[in-house]
Amino acid sequence: MAVEILLPKIGFSMNEGTVAEWLVADGGSVAEGQPLFSLESDKSTNEVEAPGSGTLRIVVAAGGDPVEVGTVLGYIE
C-alpha cells in the first residue's frame, strides 16, 4: 500500500509552501526517516523526512508554485 507524502504544516500560521528541492530522485529508493525534500515557507526552509520506506513517486515538481498544506506531493510505494 502506497504512503502519501503530504505538505506538512510546520508553523501555526503556515497555509502553503513550496517544494524547493527533492533530495531523492523520482523512482529512487527511500528509507523511513531519511531526508526527502526541502520545504520553503514564508519564514523558513526545512528538510522533511520520509514517512515510510519504498520507491518514491513524485507528483509535485520542485521549484513550482506554492501548494496548500495537506496537498499530496508524491507517494512511497
mmCIF file of the N, C-alpha and C atoms, coordinates in Angstrom:
data_MODEL
# 
_entry.id   MODEL 
# 
loop_
_atom_site.group_PDB 
_atom_site.id 
_atom_site.type_symbol 
_atom_site.label_atom_id 
_atom_site.label_alt_id 
_atom_site.label_comp_id 
_atom_site.label_asym_id 
_atom_site.label_entity_id 
_atom_site.label_seq_id 
_atom_site.pdbx_PDB_ins_code 
_atom_site.Cartn_x 
_atom_site.Cartn_y 
_atom_site.Cartn_z 
_atom_site.occupancy 
_atom_site.B_iso_or_equiv 
_atom_site.pdbx_formal_charge 
_atom_site.auth_seq_id 
_atom_site.auth_comp_id 
_atom_site.auth_asym_id 
_atom_site.auth_atom_id 
_atom_site.pdbx_PDB_model_num 
ATOM 1   N N  . MET A 1 1  ? 0.844  -1.188 0.000  1.00 0.00 ? 1  MET A N  1 
ATOM 2   C CA . MET A 1 1  ? 0.000  0.000  0.000  1.00 0.00 ? 1  MET A CA 1 
ATOM 3   C C  . MET A 1 1  ? 0.884  1.244  0.000  1.00 0.00 ? 1  MET A C  1 
ATOM 4   N N  . ALA A 1 2  ? 0.571  2.195  -0.872 1.00 0.00 ? 2  ALA A N  1 
ATOM 5   C CA . ALA A 1 2  ? 1.364  3.414  -1.004 1.00 0.00 ? 2  ALA A CA 1 
ATOM 6   C C  . ALA A 1 2  ? 1.122  4.357  0.180  1.00 0.00 ? 2  ALA A C  1 
ATOM 7   N N  . VAL A 1 3  ? 2.188  5.035  0.574  1.00 0.00 ? 3  VAL A N  1 
ATOM 8   C CA . VAL A 1 3  ? 2.118  6.040  1.634  1.00 0.00 ? 3  VAL A CA 1 
ATOM 9   C C  . VAL A 1 3  ? 2.106  7.404  0.957  1.00 0.00 ? 3  VAL A C  1 
ATOM 10  N N  . GLU A 1 4  ? 1.125  8.239  1.292  1.00 0.00 ? 4  GLU A N  1 
ATOM 11  C CA . GLU A 1 4  ? 1.061  9.587  0.721  1.00 0.00 ? 4  GLU A CA 1 
ATOM 12  C C  . GLU A 1 4  ? 2.087  10.487 1.398  1.00 0.00 ? 4  GLU A C  1 
ATOM 13  N N  . ILE A 1 5  ? 2.745  11.316 0.590  1.00 0.00 ? 5  ILE A N  1 
ATOM 14  C CA . ILE A 1 5  ? 3.646  12.343 1.106  1.00 0.00 ? 5  ILE A CA 1 
ATOM 15  C C  . ILE A 1 5  ? 2.867  13.645 1.024  1.00 0.00 ? 5  ILE A C  1 
ATOM 16  N N  . LEU A 1 6  ? 2.518  14.199 2.179  1.00 0.00 ? 6  LEU A N  1 
ATOM 17  C CA . LEU A 1 6  ? 1.700  15.409 2.239  1.00 0.00 ? 6  LEU A CA 1 
ATOM 18  C C  . LEU A 1 6  ? 2.555  16.618 2.610  1.00 0.00 ? 6  LEU A C  1 
ATOM 19  N N  . LEU A 1 7  ? 2.160  17.790 2.115  1.00 0.00 ? 7  LEU A N  1 
ATOM 20  C CA . LEU A 1 7  ? 2.832  19.016 2.523  1.00 0.00 ? 7  LEU A CA 1 
ATOM 21  C C  . LEU A 1 7  ? 2.491  19.263 3.988  1.00 0.00 ? 7  LEU A C  1 
ATOM 22  N N  . PRO A 1 8  ? 3.499  19.232 4.872  1.00 0.00 ? 8  PRO A N  1 
ATOM 23  C CA . PRO A 1 8  ? 3.219  19.384 6.299  1.00 0.00 ? 8  PRO A CA 1 
ATOM 24  C C  . PRO A 1 8  ? 3.005  20.841 6.710  1.00 0.00 ? 8  PRO A C  1 
ATOM 25  N N  . LYS A 1 9  ? 2.305  21.022 7.804  1.00 0.00 ? 9  LYS A N  1 
ATOM 26  C CA . LYS A 1 9  ? 2.135  22.347 8.400  1.00 0.00 ? 9  LYS A CA 1 
ATOM 27  C C  . LYS A 1 9  ? 3.205  22.488 9.466  1.00 0.00 ? 9  LYS A C  1 
ATOM 28  N N  . ILE A 1 10 ? 4.199  23.338 9.199  1.00 0.00 ? 10 ILE A N  1 
ATOM 29  C CA . ILE A 1 10 ? 5.339  23.461 10.098 1.00 0.00 ? 10 ILE A CA 1 
ATOM 30  C C  . ILE A 1 10 ? 5.119  24.559 11.139 1.00 0.00 ? 10 ILE A C  1 
ATOM 31  N N  . GLY A 1 11 ? 4.502  25.646 10.755 1.00 0.00 ? 11 GLY A N  1 
ATOM 32  C CA . GLY A 1 11 ? 4.248  26.737 11.691 1.00 0.00 ? 11 GLY A CA 1 
ATOM 33  C C  . GLY A 1 11 ? 2.760  26.942 11.882 1.00 0.00 ? 11 GLY A C  1 
ATOM 34  N N  . PHE A 1 12 ? 2.396  27.586 12.982 1.00 0.00 ? 12 PHE A N  1 
ATOM 35  C CA . PHE A 1 12 ? 0.993  27.812 13.314 1.00 0.00 ? 12 PHE A CA 1 
ATOM 36  C C  . PHE A 1 12 ? 0.249  28.547 12.208 1.00 0.00 ? 12 PHE A C  1 
ATOM 37  N N  . SER A 1 13 ? 0.897  29.533 11.598 1.00 0.00 ? 13 SER A N  1 
ATOM 38  C CA . SER A 1 13 ? 0.218  30.355 10.591 1.00 0.00 ? 13 SER A CA 1 
ATOM 39  C C  . SER A 1 13 ? 0.492  29.888 9.158  1.00 0.00 ? 13 SER A C  1 
ATOM 40  N N  . MET A 1 14 ? 1.192  28.771 8.988  1.00 0.00 ? 14 MET A N  1 
ATOM 41  C CA . MET A 1 14 ? 1.527  28.293 7.652  1.00 0.00 ? 14 MET A CA 1 
ATOM 42  C C  . MET A 1 14 ? 0.298  27.741 6.941  1.00 0.00 ? 14 MET A C  1 
ATOM 43  N N  . ASN A 1 15 ? 0.031  28.247 5.731  1.00 0.00 ? 15 ASN A N  1 
ATOM 44  C CA . ASN A 1 15 ? -1.088 27.771 4.913  1.00 0.00 ? 15 ASN A CA 1 
ATOM 45  C C  . ASN A 1 15 ? -0.627 27.123 3.612  1.00 0.00 ? 15 ASN A C  1 
ATOM 46  N N  . GLU A 1 16 ? 0.591  27.475 3.164  1.00 0.00 ? 16 GLU A N  1 
ATOM 47  C CA . GLU A 1 16 ? 1.118  26.933 1.925  1.00 0.00 ? 16 GLU A CA 1 
ATOM 48  C C  . GLU A 1 16 ? 2.639  26.912 1.980  1.00 0.00 ? 16 GLU A C  1 
ATOM 49  N N  . GLY A 1 17 ? 3.220  26.153 1.060  1.00 0.00 ? 17 GLY A N  1 
ATOM 50  C CA . GLY A 1 17 ? 4.675  26.065 0.980  1.00 0.00 ? 17 GLY A CA 1 
ATOM 51  C C  . GLY A 1 17 ? 5.083  25.594 -0.401 1.00 0.00 ? 17 GLY A C  1 
ATOM 52  N N  . THR A 1 18 ? 6.380  25.616 -0.657 1.00 0.00 ? 18 THR A N  1 
ATOM 53  C CA . THR A 1 18 ? 6.934  25.230 -1.947 1.00 0.00 ? 18 THR A CA 1 
ATOM 54  C C  . THR A 1 18 ? 7.980  24.146 -1.747 1.00 0.00 ? 18 THR A C  1 
ATOM 55  N N  . VAL A 1 19 ? 7.937  23.116 -2.600 1.00 0.00 ? 19 VAL A N  1 
ATOM 56  C CA . VAL A 1 19 ? 8.994  22.106 -2.597 1.00 0.00 ? 19 VAL A CA 1 
ATOM 57  C C  . VAL A 1 19 ? 10.195 22.759 -3.269 1.00 0.00 ? 19 VAL A C  1 
ATOM 58  N N  . ALA A 1 20 ? 11.232 23.072 -2.492 1.00 0.00 ? 20 ALA A N  1 
ATOM 59  C CA . ALA A 1 20 ? 12.418 23.731 -3.039 1.00 0.00 ? 20 ALA A CA 1 
ATOM 60  C C  . ALA A 1 20 ? 13.284 22.735 -3.793 1.00 0.00 ? 20 ALA A C  1 
ATOM 61  N N  . GLU A 1 21 ? 13.397 21.513 -3.236 1.00 0.00 ? 21 GLU A N  1 
ATOM 62  C CA . GLU A 1 21 ? 14.260 20.503 -3.848 1.00 0.00 ? 21 GLU A CA 1 
ATOM 63  C C  . GLU A 1 21 ? 13.880 19.119 -3.341 1.00 0.00 ? 21 GLU A C  1 
ATOM 64  N N  . TRP A 1 22 ? 13.780 18.176 -4.235 1.00 0.00 ? 22 TRP A N  1 
ATOM 65  C CA . TRP A 1 22 ? 13.635 16.775 -3.854 1.00 0.00 ? 22 TRP A CA 1 
ATOM 66  C C  . TRP A 1 22 ? 15.034 16.240 -3.614 1.00 0.00 ? 22 TRP A C  1 
ATOM 67  N N  . LEU A 1 23 ? 15.272 15.608 -2.485 1.00 0.00 ? 23 LEU A N  1 
ATOM 68  C CA . LEU A 1 23 ? 16.589 15.086 -2.138 1.00 0.00 ? 23 LEU A CA 1 
ATOM 69  C C  . LEU A 1 23 ? 16.785 13.652 -2.634 1.00 0.00 ? 23 LEU A C  1 
ATOM 70  N N  . VAL A 1 24 ? 15.710 13.059 -3.152 1.00 0.00 ? 24 VAL A N  1 
ATOM 71  C CA . VAL A 1 24 ? 15.733 11.720 -3.754 1.00 0.00 ? 24 VAL A CA 1 
ATOM 72  C C  . VAL A 1 24 ? 15.049 11.849 -5.114 1.00 0.00 ? 24 VAL A C  1 
ATOM 73  N N  . ALA A 1 25 ? 15.616 11.220 -6.126 1.00 0.00 ? 25 ALA A N  1 
ATOM 74  C CA . ALA A 1 25 ? 15.046 11.297 -7.476 1.00 0.00 ? 25 ALA A CA 1 
ATOM 75  C C  . ALA A 1 25 ? 13.781 10.457 -7.583 1.00 0.00 ? 25 ALA A C  1 
ATOM 76  N N  . ASP A 1 26 ? 12.896 10.842 -8.511 1.00 0.00 ? 26 ASP A N  1 
ATOM 77  C CA . ASP A 1 26 ? 11.694 10.066 -8.793 1.00 0.00 ? 26 ASP A CA 1 
ATOM 78  C C  . ASP A 1 26 ? 12.105 8.646  -9.174 1.00 0.00 ? 26 ASP A C  1 
ATOM 79  N N  . GLY A 1 27 ? 11.497 7.662  -8.538 1.00 0.00 ? 27 GLY A N  1 
ATOM 80  C CA . GLY A 1 27 ? 11.847 6.271  -8.785 1.00 0.00 ? 27 GLY A CA 1 
ATOM 81  C C  . GLY A 1 27 ? 12.955 5.765  -7.885 1.00 0.00 ? 27 GLY A C  1 
ATOM 82  N N  . GLY A 1 28 ? 13.501 6.669  -7.070 1.00 0.00 ? 28 GLY A N  1 
ATOM 83  C CA . GLY A 1 28 ? 14.582 6.293  -6.166 1.00 0.00 ? 28 GLY A CA 1 
ATOM 84  C C  . GLY A 1 28 ? 14.062 5.577  -4.932 1.00 0.00 ? 28 GLY A C  1 
ATOM 85  N N  . SER A 1 29 ? 14.970 4.912  -4.259 1.00 0.00 ? 29 SER A N  1 
ATOM 86  C CA . SER A 1 29 ? 14.636 4.165  -3.055 1.00 0.00 ? 29 SER A CA 1 
ATOM 87  C C  . SER A 1 29 ? 14.815 5.065  -1.828 1.00 0.00 ? 29 SER A C  1 
ATOM 88  N N  . VAL A 1 30 ? 13.839 5.040  -0.914 1.00 0.00 ? 30 VAL A N  1 
ATOM 89  C CA . VAL A 1 30 ? 13.921 5.843  0.310  1.00 0.00 ? 30 VAL A CA 1 
ATOM 90  C C  . VAL A 1 30 ? 13.662 4.968  1.536  1.00 0.00 ? 30 VAL A C  1 
ATOM 91  N N  . ALA A 1 31 ? 14.225 5.400  2.658  1.00 0.00 ? 31 ALA A N  1 
ATOM 92  C CA . ALA A 1 31 ? 14.010 4.724  3.935  1.00 0.00 ? 31 ALA A CA 1 
ATOM 93  C C  . ALA A 1 31 ? 13.273 5.675  4.862  1.00 0.00 ? 31 ALA A C  1 
ATOM 94  N N  . GLU A 1 32 ? 12.386 5.150  5.666  1.00 0.00 ? 32 GLU A N  1 
ATOM 95  C CA . GLU A 1 32 ? 11.635 5.969  6.613  1.00 0.00 ? 32 GLU A CA 1 
ATOM 96  C C  . GLU A 1 32 ? 12.596 6.778  7.475  1.00 0.00 ? 32 GLU A C  1 
ATOM 97  N N  . GLY A 1 33 ? 12.316 8.084  7.612  1.00 0.00 ? 33 GLY A N  1 
ATOM 98  C CA . GLY A 1 33 ? 13.145 8.972  8.413  1.00 0.00 ? 33 GLY A CA 1 
ATOM 99  C C  . GLY A 1 33 ? 14.267 9.645  7.640  1.00 0.00 ? 33 GLY A C  1 
ATOM 100 N N  . GLN A 1 34 ? 14.509 9.207  6.414  1.00 0.00 ? 34 GLN A N  1 
ATOM 101 C CA . GLN A 1 34 ? 15.541 9.798  5.564  1.00 0.00 ? 34 GLN A CA 1 
ATOM 102 C C  . GLN A 1 34 ? 15.059 11.170 5.074  1.00 0.00 ? 34 GLN A C  1 
ATOM 103 N N  . PRO A 1 35 ? 15.944 12.185 5.013  1.00 0.00 ? 35 PRO A N  1 
ATOM 104 C CA . PRO A 1 35 ? 15.538 13.472 4.441  1.00 0.00 ? 35 PRO A CA 1 
ATOM 105 C C  . PRO A 1 35 ? 15.036 13.269 3.012  1.00 0.00 ? 35 PRO A C  1 
ATOM 106 N N  . LEU A 1 36 ? 13.842 13.798 2.728  1.00 0.00 ? 36 LEU A N  1 
ATOM 107 C CA . LEU A 1 36 ? 13.175 13.536 1.454  1.00 0.00 ? 36 LEU A CA 1 
ATOM 108 C C  . LEU A 1 36 ? 13.105 14.760 0.545  1.00 0.00 ? 36 LEU A C  1 
ATOM 109 N N  . PHE A 1 37 ? 12.746 15.913 1.131  1.00 0.00 ? 37 PHE A N  1 
ATOM 110 C CA . PHE A 1 37 ? 12.689 17.142 0.332  1.00 0.00 ? 37 PHE A CA 1 
ATOM 111 C C  . PHE A 1 37 ? 12.877 18.358 1.216  1.00 0.00 ? 37 PHE A C  1 
ATOM 112 N N  . SER A 1 38 ? 13.249 19.481 0.586  1.00 0.00 ? 38 SER A N  1 
ATOM 113 C CA . SER A 1 38 ? 13.365 20.759 1.276  1.00 0.00 ? 38 SER A CA 1 
ATOM 114 C C  . SER A 1 38 ? 12.077 21.530 1.043  1.00 0.00 ? 38 SER A C  1 
ATOM 115 N N  . LEU A 1 39 ? 11.515 22.041 2.113  1.00 0.00 ? 39 LEU A N  1 
ATOM 116 C CA . LEU A 1 39 ? 10.258 22.777 2.075  1.00 0.00 ? 39 LEU A CA 1 
ATOM 117 C C  . LEU A 1 39 ? 10.504 24.241 2.413  1.00 0.00 ? 39 LEU A C  1 
ATOM 118 N N  . GLU A 1 40 ? 10.097 25.135 1.519  1.00 0.00 ? 40 GLU A N  1 
ATOM 119 C CA . GLU A 1 40 ? 10.190 26.570 1.768  1.00 0.00 ? 40 GLU A CA 1 
ATOM 120 C C  . GLU A 1 40 ? 8.821  27.101 2.160  1.00 0.00 ? 40 GLU A C  1 
ATOM 121 N N  . SER A 1 41 ? 8.801  27.845 3.257  1.00 0.00 ? 41 SER A N  1 
ATOM 122 C CA . SER A 1 41 ? 7.575  28.538 3.662  1.00 0.00 ? 41 SER A CA 1 
ATOM 123 C C  . SER A 1 41 ? 7.913  30.019 3.772  1.00 0.00 ? 41 SER A C  1 
ATOM 124 N N  . ASP A 1 42 ? 6.965  30.817 4.229  1.00 0.00 ? 42 ASP A N  1 
ATOM 125 C CA . ASP A 1 42 ? 7.196  32.258 4.336  1.00 0.00 ? 42 ASP A CA 1 
ATOM 126 C C  . ASP A 1 42 ? 8.394  32.593 5.216  1.00 0.00 ? 42 ASP A C  1 
ATOM 127 N N  . LYS A 1 43 ? 8.598  31.798 6.257  1.00 0.00 ? 43 LYS A N  1 
ATOM 128 C CA . LYS A 1 43 ? 9.586  32.166 7.270  1.00 0.00 ? 43 LYS A CA 1 
ATOM 129 C C  . LYS A 1 43 ? 10.836 31.298 7.312  1.00 0.00 ? 43 LYS A C  1 
ATOM 130 N N  . SER A 1 44 ? 10.825 30.120 6.688  1.00 0.00 ? 44 SER A N  1 
ATOM 131 C CA . SER A 1 44 ? 11.981 29.241 6.827  1.00 0.00 ? 44 SER A CA 1 
ATOM 132 C C  . SER A 1 44 ? 12.042 28.193 5.717  1.00 0.00 ? 44 SER A C  1 
ATOM 133 N N  . THR A 1 45 ? 13.168 27.478 5.687  1.00 0.00 ? 45 THR A N  1 
ATOM 134 C CA . THR A 1 45 ? 13.347 26.320 4.824  1.00 0.00 ? 45 THR A CA 1 
ATOM 135 C C  . THR A 1 45 ? 13.698 25.150 5.722  1.00 0.00 ? 45 THR A C  1 
ATOM 136 N N  . ASN A 1 46 ? 12.999 24.034 5.549  1.00 0.00 ? 46 ASN A N  1 
ATOM 137 C CA . ASN A 1 46 ? 13.203 22.863 6.392  1.00 0.00 ? 46 ASN A CA 1 
ATOM 138 C C  . ASN A 1 46 ? 13.309 21.613 5.548  1.00 0.00 ? 46 ASN A C  1 
ATOM 139 N N  . GLU A 1 47 ? 14.070 20.630 6.037  1.00 0.00 ? 47 GLU A N  1 
ATOM 140 C CA . GLU A 1 47 ? 14.087 19.318 5.405  1.00 0.00 ? 47 GLU A CA 1 
ATOM 141 C C  . GLU A 1 47 ? 12.968 18.491 6.013  1.00 0.00 ? 47 GLU A C  1 
ATOM 142 N N  . VAL A 1 48 ? 12.249 17.774 5.164  1.00 0.00 ? 48 VAL A N  1 
ATOM 143 C CA . VAL A 1 48 ? 11.149 16.922 5.611  1.00 0.00 ? 48 VAL A CA 1 
ATOM 144 C C  . VAL A 1 48 ? 11.564 15.473 5.397  1.00 0.00 ? 48 VAL A C  1 
ATOM 145 N N  . GLU A 1 49 ? 11.311 14.637 6.405  1.00 0.00 ? 49 GLU A N  1 
ATOM 146 C CA . GLU A 1 49 ? 11.712 13.234 6.354  1.00 0.00 ? 49 GLU A CA 1 
ATOM 147 C C  . GLU A 1 49 ? 10.651 12.364 5.690  1.00 0.00 ? 49 GLU A C  1 
ATOM 148 N N  . ALA A 1 50 ? 11.098 11.251 5.145  1.00 0.00 ? 50 ALA A N  1 
ATOM 149 C CA . ALA A 1 50 ? 10.203 10.292 4.500  1.00 0.00 ? 50 ALA A CA 1 
ATOM 150 C C  . ALA A 1 50 ? 9.302  9.627  5.540  1.00 0.00 ? 50 ALA A C  1 
ATOM 151 N N  . PRO A 1 51 ? 7.991  9.550  5.259  1.00 0.00 ? 51 PRO A N  1 
ATOM 152 C CA . PRO A 1 51 ? 7.058  8.926  6.199  1.00 0.00 ? 51 PRO A CA 1 
ATOM 153 C C  . PRO A 1 51 ? 7.010  7.401  6.096  1.00 0.00 ? 51 PRO A C  1 
ATOM 154 N N  . GLY A 1 52 ? 7.784  6.837  5.184  1.00 0.00 ? 52 GLY A N  1 
ATOM 155 C CA . GLY A 1 52 ? 7.789  5.385  5.015  1.00 0.00 ? 52 GLY A CA 1 
ATOM 156 C C  . GLY A 1 52 ? 8.970  4.977  4.155  1.00 0.00 ? 52 GLY A C  1 
ATOM 157 N N  . SER A 1 53 ? 9.095  3.688  3.897  1.00 0.00 ? 53 SER A N  1 
ATOM 158 C CA . SER A 1 53 ? 10.179 3.154  3.080  1.00 0.00 ? 53 SER A CA 1 
ATOM 159 C C  . SER A 1 53 ? 9.625  2.568  1.788  1.00 0.00 ? 53 SER A C  1 
ATOM 160 N N  . GLY A 1 54 ? 10.411 2.680  0.712  1.00 0.00 ? 54 GLY A N  1 
ATOM 161 C CA . GLY A 1 54 ? 9.996  2.120  -0.569 1.00 0.00 ? 54 GLY A CA 1 
ATOM 162 C C  . GLY A 1 54 ? 10.530 2.937  -1.723 1.00 0.00 ? 54 GLY A C  1 
ATOM 163 N N  . THR A 1 55 ? 9.762  2.978  -2.807 1.00 0.00 ? 55 THR A N  1 
ATOM 164 C CA . THR A 1 55 ? 10.142 3.691  -4.027 1.00 0.00 ? 55 THR A CA 1 
ATOM 165 C C  . THR A 1 55 ? 9.359  4.993  -4.126 1.00 0.00 ? 55 THR A C  1 
ATOM 166 N N  . LEU A 1 56 ? 10.070 6.099  -4.370 1.00 0.00 ? 56 LEU A N  1 
ATOM 167 C CA . LEU A 1 56 ? 9.453  7.427  -4.432 1.00 0.00 ? 56 LEU A CA 1 
ATOM 168 C C  . LEU A 1 56 ? 8.813  7.671  -5.793 1.00 0.00 ? 56 LEU A C  1 
ATOM 169 N N  . ARG A 1 57 ? 7.580  8.168  -5.773 1.00 0.00 ? 57 ARG A N  1 
ATOM 170 C CA . ARG A 1 57 ? 6.863  8.609  -6.970 1.00 0.00 ? 57 ARG A CA 1 
ATOM 171 C C  . ARG A 1 57 ? 6.458  10.063 -6.743 1.00 0.00 ? 57 ARG A C  1 
ATOM 172 N N  . ILE A 1 58 ? 7.095  10.992 -7.452 1.00 0.00 ? 58 ILE A N  1 
ATOM 173 C CA . ILE A 1 58 ? 6.864  12.429 -7.265 1.00 0.00 ? 58 ILE A CA 1 
ATOM 174 C C  . ILE A 1 58 ? 5.660  12.884 -8.081 1.00 0.00 ? 58 ILE A C  1 
ATOM 175 N N  . VAL A 1 59 ? 4.780  13.680 -7.450 1.00 0.00 ? 59 VAL A N  1 
ATOM 176 C CA . VAL A 1 59 ? 3.604  14.248 -8.112 1.00 0.00 ? 59 VAL A CA 1 
ATOM 177 C C  . VAL A 1 59 ? 3.806  15.751 -8.336 1.00 0.00 ? 59 VAL A C  1 
ATOM 178 N N  . VAL A 1 60 ? 4.362  16.454 -7.353 1.00 0.00 ? 60 VAL A N  1 
ATOM 179 C CA . VAL A 1 60 ? 4.577  17.899 -7.423 1.00 0.00 ? 60 VAL A CA 1 
ATOM 180 C C  . VAL A 1 60 ? 6.071  18.159 -7.605 1.00 0.00 ? 60 VAL A C  1 
ATOM 181 N N  . ALA A 1 61 ? 6.431  18.783 -8.703 1.00 0.00 ? 61 ALA A N  1 
ATOM 182 C CA . ALA A 1 61 ? 7.840  19.055 -9.006 1.00 0.00 ? 61 ALA A CA 1 
ATOM 183 C C  . ALA A 1 61 ? 8.401  20.150 -8.102 1.00 0.00 ? 61 ALA A C  1 
ATOM 184 N N  . ALA A 1 62 ? 9.700  20.109 -7.904 1.00 0.00 ? 62 ALA A N  1 
ATOM 185 C CA . ALA A 1 62 ? 10.385 21.137 -7.121 1.00 0.00 ? 62 ALA A CA 1 
ATOM 186 C C  . ALA A 1 62 ? 10.408 22.449 -7.883 1.00 0.00 ? 62 ALA A C  1 
ATOM 187 N N  . GLY A 1 63 ? 10.399 23.546 -7.131 1.00 0.00 ? 63 GLY A N  1 
ATOM 188 C CA . GLY A 1 63 ? 10.525 24.862 -7.741 1.00 0.00 ? 63 GLY A CA 1 
ATOM 189 C C  . GLY A 1 63 ? 9.272  25.425 -8.360 1.00 0.00 ? 63 GLY A C  1 
ATOM 190 N N  . GLY A 1 64 ? 8.162  24.745 -8.192 1.00 0.00 ? 64 GLY A N  1 
ATOM 191 C CA . GLY A 1 64 ? 6.906  25.219 -8.772 1.00 0.00 ? 64 GLY A CA 1 
ATOM 192 C C  . GLY A 1 64 ? 6.213  26.236 -7.884 1.00 0.00 ? 64 GLY A C  1 
ATOM 193 N N  . ASP A 1 65 ? 4.948  26.454 -8.169 1.00 0.00 ? 65 ASP A N  1 
ATOM 194 C CA . ASP A 1 65 ? 4.139  27.376 -7.386 1.00 0.00 ? 65 ASP A CA 1 
ATOM 195 C C  . ASP A 1 65 ? 3.885  26.803 -5.995 1.00 0.00 ? 65 ASP A C  1 
ATOM 196 N N  . PRO A 1 66 ? 3.623  27.670 -5.019 1.00 0.00 ? 66 PRO A N  1 
ATOM 197 C CA . PRO A 1 66 ? 3.272  27.183 -3.678 1.00 0.00 ? 66 PRO A CA 1 
ATOM 198 C C  . PRO A 1 66 ? 1.992  26.342 -3.722 1.00 0.00 ? 66 PRO A C  1 
ATOM 199 N N  . VAL A 1 67 ? 1.928  25.332 -2.852 1.00 0.00 ? 67 VAL A N  1 
ATOM 200 C CA . VAL A 1 67 ? 0.740  24.482 -2.725 1.00 0.00 ? 67 VAL A CA 1 
ATOM 201 C C  . VAL A 1 67 ? 0.250  24.529 -1.285 1.00 0.00 ? 67 VAL A C  1 
ATOM 202 N N  . GLU A 1 68 ? -1.015 24.216 -1.096 1.00 0.00 ? 68 GLU A N  1 
ATOM 203 C CA . GLU A 1 68 ? -1.621 24.280 0.232  1.00 0.00 ? 68 GLU A CA 1 
ATOM 204 C C  . GLU A 1 68 ? -1.156 23.145 1.128  1.00 0.00 ? 68 GLU A C  1 
ATOM 205 N N  . VAL A 1 69 ? -1.153 23.407 2.431  1.00 0.00 ? 69 VAL A N  1 
ATOM 206 C CA . VAL A 1 69 ? -0.855 22.375 3.425  1.00 0.00 ? 69 VAL A CA 1 
ATOM 207 C C  . VAL A 1 69 ? -1.821 21.213 3.221  1.00 0.00 ? 69 VAL A C  1 
ATOM 208 N N  . GLY A 1 70 ? -1.288 19.987 3.253  1.00 0.00 ? 70 GLY A N  1 
ATOM 209 C CA . GLY A 1 70 ? -2.103 18.808 3.074  1.00 0.00 ? 70 GLY A CA 1 
ATOM 210 C C  . GLY A 1 70 ? -2.155 18.288 1.645  1.00 0.00 ? 70 GLY A C  1 
ATOM 211 N N  . THR A 1 71 ? -1.571 19.040 0.694  1.00 0.00 ? 71 THR A N  1 
ATOM 212 C CA . THR A 1 71 ? -1.533 18.609 -0.697 1.00 0.00 ? 71 THR A CA 1 
ATOM 213 C C  . THR A 1 71 ? -0.632 17.367 -0.828 1.00 0.00 ? 71 THR A C  1 
ATOM 214 N N  . VAL A 1 72 ? -1.047 16.410 -1.646 1.00 0.00 ? 72 VAL A N  1 
ATOM 215 C CA . VAL A 1 72 ? -0.236 15.211 -1.903 1.00 0.00 ? 72 VAL A CA 1 
ATOM 216 C C  . VAL A 1 72 ? 0.904  15.605 -2.837 1.00 0.00 ? 72 VAL A C  1 
ATOM 217 N N  . LEU A 1 73 ? 2.146  15.453 -2.348 1.00 0.00 ? 73 LEU A N  1 
ATOM 218 C CA . LEU A 1 73 ? 3.329  15.785 -3.127 1.00 0.00 ? 73 LEU A CA 1 
ATOM 219 C C  . LEU A 1 73 ? 3.883  14.598 -3.886 1.00 0.00 ? 73 LEU A C  1 
ATOM 220 N N  . GLY A 1 74 ? 3.561  13.408 -3.387 1.00 0.00 ? 74 GLY A N  1 
ATOM 221 C CA . GLY A 1 74 ? 4.061  12.196 -4.008 1.00 0.00 ? 74 GLY A CA 1 
ATOM 222 C C  . GLY A 1 74 ? 3.639  10.996 -3.184 1.00 0.00 ? 74 GLY A C  1 
ATOM 223 N N  . TYR A 1 75 ? 4.174  9.843  -3.570 1.00 0.00 ? 75 TYR A N  1 
ATOM 224 C CA . TYR A 1 75 ? 3.848  8.586  -2.887 1.00 0.00 ? 75 TYR A CA 1 
ATOM 225 C C  . TYR A 1 75 ? 5.117  7.783  -2.679 1.00 0.00 ? 75 TYR A C  1 
ATOM 226 N N  . ILE A 1 76 ? 5.110  6.957  -1.654 1.00 0.00 ? 76 ILE A N  1 
ATOM 227 C CA . ILE A 1 76 ? 6.154  5.969  -1.453 1.00 0.00 ? 76 ILE A CA 1 
ATOM 228 C C  . ILE A 1 76 ? 5.478  4.616  -1.575 1.00 0.00 ? 76 ILE A C  1 
ATOM 229 N N  . GLU A 1 77 ? 5.890  3.863  -2.579 1.00 0.00 ? 77 GLU A N  1 
ATOM 230 C CA . GLU A 1 77 ? 5.246  2.571  -2.874 1.00 0.00 ? 77 GLU A CA 1 
ATOM 231 C C  . GLU A 1 77 ? 6.108  1.425  -2.374 1.00 0.00 ? 77 GLU A C  1 
# 
